[in-house]
Amino acid sequence: MSQANILERLQPIFRDVFDDDDITVGPETTAEDVEGWDSLMHVSLMINIERAFGVRFSTTEVASMTNVGELARLLEQRIAGGGRA
């Protein structure tokens, strides 16, 4: 699965988690770009992403991501490698 496909699949997850149909995410999107994206929402977002993609992230991986592009790259690697850390 390409990063473009991953970003396409992430879009509705972000919209659902943040309850905002106008959110548009791209590789450079950060928590500062999305209203309400605090630490609690980050946990909810990551849980929803893990479920949707059938993957698991370590706490270190989650904490080290700085933008959606890094998330997409990690998802791409995880999907290619079978899903688990």
N, C-alpha and C positions, 0 to 999 in steps of 0.2 A: 504494500500500500504506500503510495507516495505521500509526501508532506502536504501537497495540495489537497489530496483526498482526506487526509487526517484533519486539516483545517476546516474542510467542508463539514466533516462529521462533528467537529468541536462546536461549531456555530450554534446549533440548536441546544446543545448541552449548556453553554454559557447563557443563552436566552432563557432556558428553563430555570437554571439555578438562580439567576439574578432577576427573574421575572420581568424581563425587559426585551420585547420583541425588536427593539431598535439597535441592540448591541451588535456590532460588527467587529470580529476579532481577526487579526492578522499576525504575522510572525513577530512584529515589533510591539504588539499589545502587552501592556504590563498592568499590574494591579492598580496603579495610579490612573490608568485610562478608563477604568470601569467603576462607576459609582457603587459603593457598597461592598467592594472587594476588600474585606478585612480578613483577619486570620481565621475567624470562624467560617466565613463564606469560602475561604480557600480550602478548608478541610472538606466542606460539603461538595465543592467543585471537584476536588480530587477523587472523592469517593464515587461521584457520579461518572467521572471519566474512567476510573478503574472498572466500574461495572459495565459501561458501554463498550469498552475495548477489550474486556477480559484480561486485564493486566493488573500487576501489583507494583507499587513504587515503594522504595524504602523512605524512611523519614529524611535521610540525608539528601536523597534525590529531590524530594518535594521541596525541601528548604533551599536547595541550590538553584532551582529554576528562577530565572529573572524575567523571562518573557514567554509568550505563547509559542514562539518559534523553537525555543529550547524544549518545551513540552512536546511539540510535534516531532522533533528529532528523536527524543527519547521514546516516544510512542512508536515511531517507525522502527527503531532498533528492537524494542521490546516485542513488537508484533512479528518481526522477522525471526526473532530468537525464541518464540514460543510463549511469551507472556509473563513469566515470573522472573523476579530478581534473583 
